[in-house]
Every structure is written in C-alpha cells, then in structure tokens.
Amino acid sequence: MLPQRFWILGFVGVFAFSHGGVAKTEATYVALGPHGTFVARAVTESDTCPTIVVDGKSEAMRVRAPHEVLPLRPTASAADLSKPSVFDVTVCEKILSAPVKRATINGRPLALPAKDIRRIVVIGDTGCRLKASDNAYQDCNNADAYPFSRIAAAAAKWRPDLVIHVGDYLYRENPCPDGKSGCSASPWGYGWDSWNADFFEPGASLLAAAPWVFARGNHESCARAGQGWWRLLDPRPLDKDRDCTDPAKDTDGDFGDAYAVPLGGGAQVAVLDLSHMGEKDIPADDPRFPQYDASYRDLAVLAARAKFTFVVDHYPFLGIAGVKGKSGQFNAGYAALRSTFGREGRPLLPDGVDTLLAGHVHLWEQVGFAGAAPSQFIAGFSGTQEDVAPLPETLPEGVSPLPGIPVAAFDSWVDAFGYMTLEKKAPARWDVKVWSLDGTVQRQCHIDGRRSTCDARGTAVRKR
C-alpha cells in the first residue's frame, strides 16, 4: 500500500500524488533580474504555493499569477479567436539576493547564480513553428525536426553557470492540420499547454542546470504570447496594468526598462526589451519612440558602470541576413533601430557596449567591425524552423549594417540547429564555440573587447 503522500522528482518538476489520484505538477527555475537580485519560480497545478527552503530556513512563496482564463488576443496568426488562453496553473515566486548557498522547492535544488559567472550557454528561437499564415507546420513530434529537448539536454551536460535565451519561446500559434502526423495532437495558442509543450517540458533539463537571463522576443509581444511572458518569465514584479490582458494598455505592456545582470570581474549582461520594435522606421510621434529613447539612455548609464558589457535583446542591431530566393541580396540591420537608437546622427549604440547577443534570424552568425563598433552574435538556431537563405563566406563590398563602417569579420552557420557557449578568459575576453546536435564544435571564435574573430571555416570542427 502506498503511503498517504509520496514525491517523485524529475526534470519537468515535482509530482505529488495523494489519495484520490490527483497530481500536482511543478516546474522550478531561477530568473536573474536587476541589481543582482534573482527570482525563484514554481509553476504548480495547485491553487497554493509550495514552500521554499533557503539555507535551511523554510519561507513562503507568493502567488505571482493565479489560475486564470484569458481572452486570446486577436493576432494575424490566431486561426480560432474563440479559443481562450487557459492558464490552469499557479505561478509562484520568491525574490532572493546574494548570498544564498542553497535553495530547494519541495526538495528539488534550484540552480543559483555564481559570484563569478564563467560559462554561459546562449540559445534562442526555441519553439516549434505552427503558423497557418506561412503554411509552416514543423514536425513537433520528431526530435530531429524539432530538437530543442536534445539541445537543452546537451547544453545542460556542458555545466553552464548561466543560460541566456535571446527570445521567441512560443511558436505553436495555430492548430496542426488534420492528417499531418508530425505535429498531430500538439497544443496551440498562448495558454499554459502551449507554453509547457514549447518551452518548459523540452527545456526542463537546462532549466534545472543553471539560472537564466530571459530576453523577450517579438513572439512574446502583447498581441501574441505576452500574457505568458509576464506571468512566467519576466524577472520583475507583475503589474496588472501591463500584463497584456487589456489591449488598451499594450503600449506599457509591450515594454520593459533596461537592466543589467552582473557576471563578476566587472563584466555584465544588459537586457533590452525590444519585443514590439518591428523592422520599419519608427516616427517621433509613435509611442514606441520615447520608450526606445529611454532604453538608449538607460543603456548608456548601465554600460558606463562595467568594464565589459554584453547586450542581449531579440532583434540583432548589427546582423546580416540573406533574402530568401534572391541570391546576392541582403538585409543589414533594422530601420526601426536606426530611427530610434541612432536618431539625429548619434551612435547606434552608446559607449561601453562591447558585444551584442540576439536572435530573430534563425541561424548562427558573427559580425565584427574595425574600430569602435561592437561585435554582433546571433543565436536564433535552437529549435524553430531554420532560415535557408544562403550567406557567403565573404560579404560583398559595401554590405554593412553600419553605413560607412565596413565589416571586418563575418561568419555564419545556416540551416542547422545548435547552441552557443561563452567561456570567460578575462572580463573582456571570451572564447566562443558553436555546437551542433551531434556534439561537434562547428565554429570557434574569440571576443576581445569590442573585436571578435572566428577561426577559418573547416578548421574548428572537432568532437567534444
């Protein structure tokens, strides 16, 4: 006979079974936030929060977001506007700050931030794409066609001190068509079932391995999966006036202030929320304009406080993408950023920004410049359908996201899945590796301040 209550611990969380066979499930993870604070989170089917034990002392967790059924936002990708966003879970949290040596939730250890963060995994664009408007239906049931769970497990074995996600977590926006076995029975929409299938379940091993910095992607804007973003991932307190439930408040709900996460030794990661930026010019009378102007000024203050600054956001400031079906044509940078961050001729990025980390383009890429411009890395290759527009080994003369500043170093890895790692050699010097699904290092690069270089293609491939 089973005891009255017993616990089974696993990657996805903690399962509690009691008389009557009712299961309570929890996902647990740690999000890093402003000023060196970090947030322990638990997602549970229960209406009440579990207890967290911090350095041997039991403490209560507070409810961040209760069970709720929210109206599905009327986006272009929503095929059935009558389907609500069901969050049949309670999101609980406890805000912590150093020094904390050990913390557990229901006996499960939490991954806490190290004082000196030296090993970082960078991933992005991890969800399984189900989008009717593009006739795009990824085989979510196939771990080769949708390999995020494999990537998360491999990255966890690398034993990182930190995971940085550059945005776009939820891609299951439309139902899988009848007769398509590759995605049959997949949940869809913006409720907990889709969040769990697209992020929490496949990413569970990596959520357990290290604390996370969560950047917000355009898929997490208010008109899409913003409700889940604010409930589940953003490290700051949940404000009901900006939780993406009321469309009249989307201007505030679509934006978060810039903040920085210390890495030790004078290095830091500054996080920007550019989720609703888009790709076109933003005029001065657009409500986004003063928000991004404030982000620029805040970033300048944050960058001045550190010896070395990574900036993470979703849209690549200095990325270069091929144009599908048009060989030799390229999109370099974004007009929206040039019209806001680079307004009135000021530098596109303030002094003190050294390396940019982004996603949005579904590939891996490195762009380096001569002079004072920061380097750009794109890591949007960790699960969703990959971009297939080819990129050359050497860019044509004049192709640059910074007019008048030529690209000094360029490398890319297209139409393949993987993850990127950063290893600190000094606060301003980092080694970069790009890993494929089979455990092979596809690229090796080096960051030295604002400069970055990669080894010649074909020379860096080796088994782990």
Secondary structure, DSSP 8 states (H G I E B T S, - for coil): ---S-EEEE-SS-EEEE-TT--EEEEEEEEEE-GGGEEEEEEEESSSS--EEEETTEEEE-EEEE-SEEE-----TT-S-TT--EEE-SEEEEEEEES----EEETTEE-----SS--EEEEE---S--EEGGGTEE--TT-TTTS-HHHHHHHHHHT--SEEEE-S----B-S---TT-GGGTT---SSSHHHHIIIIITTTHHHHHHS-EEE---GGGSTTTTHHHIIIII-SS---GGGSSSSGGGHHHHT----EEEEEETTEEEEE---TT--SS---TTSTHHHHHHHHHHHHHHHHTT-SEEEEE-SS-TT-EEEETTEEEEEEES-HHHHHHTTGGG--SS-TT--EEEE-SSSSEEEEEESTT--EEEEE--SSS--------SS--TT--SSTT--EEEEEEE-S--EEEEEEEEETTEEEEEEEETTSEEEEEEEEETTEEEE--TTSS-EE-
